[in-house]
Amino acid sequence: MTPELLSKLRSTCRDEAAFEQLQAIWSDEFQALEQEIHQAHFQMERQQTLFRLITRLREPLELEAILQRLPLKFGNF
């Protein structure tokens, strides 16, 4: 919270105890909102990763190139 906002809130409270109570309530609200933002970012990253994976799976396979490389891969065993 900005100092200006804290000053405005303090002026609306009847005493310091009421102001501290208001600060505690706002702090809890901000923490909850920050948690929601964090979860939304995580979900967005997850969906982007899934989208990239699905896009790659939909790409046509270069079967001929894969088959040409197979003897090279298995020749090392």
C-alpha positions as CSV (number, residue, x, y, z in Angstrom):
1,M,0.0,0.0,0.0
2,T,1.2,3.5,-0.8
3,P,1.9,6.0,2.0
4,E,-0.8,8.3,0.5
5,L,-3.4,5.5,0.7
6,L,-2.4,4.7,4.3
7,S,-2.7,8.3,5.2
8,K,-6.3,8.5,3.8
9,L,-7.3,5.3,5.5
10,R,-5.8,6.5,8.8
11,S,-7.8,9.7,8.6
12,T,-11.1,7.7,8.3
13,C,-10.4,5.7,11.4
14,R,-11.6,6.8,14.8
15,D,-8.3,5.7,16.6
16,E,-5.0,3.8,16.0
17,A,-6.6,0.5,17.0
18,A,-9.2,0.8,14.3
19,F,-6.5,1.7,11.8
20,E,-4.4,-1.3,12.8
21,Q,-7.5,-3.5,12.4
22,L,-8.2,-2.1,9.0
23,Q,-4.6,-2.6,8.0
24,A,-4.8,-6.3,9.0
25,I,-7.9,-6.8,7.0
26,W,-6.4,-5.2,3.9
27,S,-3.2,-7.2,4.4
28,D,-5.2,-10.4,4.4
29,E,-7.1,-9.4,1.3
30,F,-3.9,-8.4,-0.6
31,Q,-2.3,-11.8,0.4
32,A,-5.3,-13.6,-1.0
33,L,-5.2,-11.6,-4.2
34,E,-1.5,-12.2,-4.6
35,Q,-2.1,-15.9,-4.2
36,E,-4.8,-15.9,-6.9
37,I,-2.4,-14.0,-9.2
38,H,0.3,-16.5,-8.6
39,Q,-2.1,-19.4,-9.3
40,A,-3.3,-17.7,-12.5
41,H,0.3,-17.3,-13.7
42,F,1.0,-21.0,-13.0
43,Q,-2.2,-22.0,-14.8
44,M,-1.3,-19.8,-17.8
45,E,2.2,-21.3,-18.0
46,R,0.8,-24.8,-17.8
47,Q,-1.7,-24.1,-20.6
48,Q,1.0,-22.6,-22.8
49,T,3.2,-25.6,-22.3
50,L,0.3,-27.9,-23.1
51,F,-0.5,-25.9,-26.2
52,R,3.1,-26.1,-27.4
53,L,3.1,-29.9,-26.8
54,I,-0.1,-30.4,-28.7
55,T,1.1,-28.2,-31.5
56,R,4.3,-30.3,-31.8
57,L,2.3,-33.5,-31.7
58,R,0.1,-32.3,-34.6
59,E,3.1,-31.5,-36.8
60,P,3.6,-34.1,-39.5
61,L,6.2,-36.7,-38.7
62,E,9.2,-36.8,-41.0
63,L,9.1,-40.5,-41.2
64,E,11.7,-40.9,-43.9
65,A,14.2,-38.9,-42.0
66,I,13.5,-40.9,-38.8
67,L,13.9,-44.2,-40.6
68,Q,17.2,-43.0,-42.1
69,R,18.5,-42.2,-38.7
70,L,17.4,-45.5,-37.1
71,P,20.4,-47.6,-38.3
72,L,22.8,-45.0,-37.0
73,K,21.1,-45.1,-33.6
74,F,20.9,-48.8,-33.3
75,G,24.3,-49.4,-34.8
76,N,25.9,-48.1,-31.6
77,F,24.5,-51.0,-29.5
